[in-house]
Amino acid sequence: MKSSPAPAGSPVARVARRLDGLYVETFLRTLRTAAIGTLMIVLVGYPLAYWIARYAPANRRGVFLALAALTLLVALIILAVVPEHKHGHNRESFRAQLQGIGKVFTSSLFWRAAPLTVSAQASFLVIQSLRAGPRLRDVAAAVSDCVPFHVASP
């Protein structure tokens, strides 16, 4: 196993040792990228959203919607134009990928984490649904019989 960039006694390093080197470097890079992205959102996105909500004229909200759509368009163009960076790895066959999926579903770590993850997502959806009913009734003047259809529709 390669040494992880985290300090030896840190919680990240303890989790990394438990994973037996399986994608540890990728996991740590992903955490670093998520932390940087979160920091940038807090430093740039939150003040901008506050300004838009507080001071932007109502007739310019379409401009901000267009800017958000433009951001998505730029991301799609980058995805289409920038070639995939290869580190000299051979691509795995479809059979090897299916075997990898089988390893995930037979892992005891997966089956310890999956119920907690599913429970957390289900709780989130329940809370959102409970909040949506009164909001649809009060703001959209929806009849209480119609609320489940609005919540369930995409």
Secondary structure, DSSP 4 states (H G I P E B T S, - for coil): -PPPSS-TTSHHHHHHHHTTTTTHHHHHHHHHHHHHHHHHIIIIIHHHHHHHHHHS-GGGHHHHHHHHHHHHHHHHHHHHHSPPP--SPPPPPHHHHHHHHHHHHH-HHHHHHHHHHHHHHHHHHHHHHHHHHHHHHHHS---TTTHHHHHH--
